[in-house]
Amino acid sequence: MKIKIDCKPVGYPIGSNMVKVKDLVQEYVKGFKQLNLPISKEINLWCKVSSGAILAAIFALHLNNPVKICHIKKAGETSHSVNPEVFSEGFNIVIDDFVASGETIKSIIAYLKENNFKKDCLIVMDGSMFVRYFDNIITNTY
């Protein structure tokens, strides 16, 4: 399913633009609700780097579903847990703010593939380069 949302760029670094982040997350939540998942469906929110983690946390607070934030570490990073804790039957959502080079999302896709996780949904401002990888995409553009 392709779900079009209307969100504006938030700027970088994302943590210095929280009013715009709030608006962005509200659009992400509107798109997510169109998936019509049952409230009991467990959600794995996949992210990488600080901007993805910020968005994942704020997005999770808007959901009534059980949620685990699954943070993928950068190469060589060993702080906290290296392997994310997940719901084994969870609905997997990759969340980020925008795509610059695509490397962040590509690395999450690779992790999901290596660990046999489904690629259920991508939520990002511009996800056109990743449509073929996901069953569902929530974005400004295709």
Secondary structure, 3 states (H helix, E strand, C coil): CEEECCCCCCCCCHHHCHHHHHHHHHHHHHHHHCCCCCCCCCEEEEEEHHHHHHHHHHHHHCCCCCEEEEEECCCCCCCCCCCCCCCCCCEEEEECCCCCCCHHHHHHHHHHHHCCCCCCEEECCECHHHHHHCCEEEECEC
